[in-house]
Amino acid sequence: MPAGFAKMTKGRGSWGWSTVPQKHLNNRVLRFTQGKVIGGGSSVNAQIYTRGAAADYDEWEAECGSKRLGLC
């Protein structure tokens, strides 16, 4: 994750959007970043990804009959 990512979450490079107070989070308001650039939030994603669940890959393999996902 780039060292300056936290600075991108507010300021002139972000729209500064936030949620309404969340009842189940002790009425906290959560900020989320949508970049003011071509590509929006995809352009300011901090090079982070979420790894898929192993069970999902196993299910796809069973449906396709192959370990190569491109064969479905």
PATIDREN-143239 format. One line per 10 residues: number of its first residue (from 1); their letters; for each residue y, x, z of C-alpha. Coordinates in steps of 0.25 Angstrom, whole numbers, plus 5000, padded with zeros to 4 digits. Layout:
BEGIN
NUM	a	Y/X/Z  ...;
END
This chain:
BEGIN
1	mpagfakmtk	5000/5000/5000  5014/5006/4996  5022/5010/5008  5034/5002/5004  5027/4989/5002  5032/4983/5015  5046/4985/5010  5043/4977/4997  5040/4964/5005  5054/4961/5008;
11	grgswgwstv	5067/4965/5001  5072/4964/4987  5059/4966/4981  5052/4954/4987  5056/4939/4987  5055/4939/5002  5046/4926/5003  5039/4922/5015  5031/4910/5020  5035/4899/5029;
21	pqkhlnnrvl	5031/4901/5044  5016/4901/5045  5011/4892/5056  4998/4900/5058  5005/4913/5059  5014/4910/5071  5025/4905/5061  5027/4918/5054  5033/4919/5041  5025/4928/5031;
31	rftqgkvigg	5033/4936/5020  5026/4939/5007  5031/4948/4996  5034/4943/4981  5040/4954/4974  5053/4952/4966  5047/4960/4954  5039/4957/4942  5025/4954/4947  5030/4948/4960;
41	gssvnaqiyt	5020/4950/4972  5010/4957/4963  5020/4968/4961  5022/4971/4976  5008/4970/4981  5008/4983/4988  4995/4987/4980  4987/4979/4990  4974/4971/4985  4964/4963/4993;
51	rgaaadydew	4949/4966/4991  4941/4954/4987  4930/4949/4996  4916/4955/4993  4910/4941/4994  4919/4937/4982  4914/4949/4973  4899/4945/4977  4901/4931/4973  4907/4935/4959;
61	eaecgskrlg	4895/4945/4957  4885/4933/4960  4893/4924/4951  4893/4934/4939  4880/4940/4941  4886/4954/4940  4893/4964/4949  4904/4966/4938  4914/4956/4940  4919/4957/4926;
71	lc	4906/4950/4921  4909/4936/4926;
END
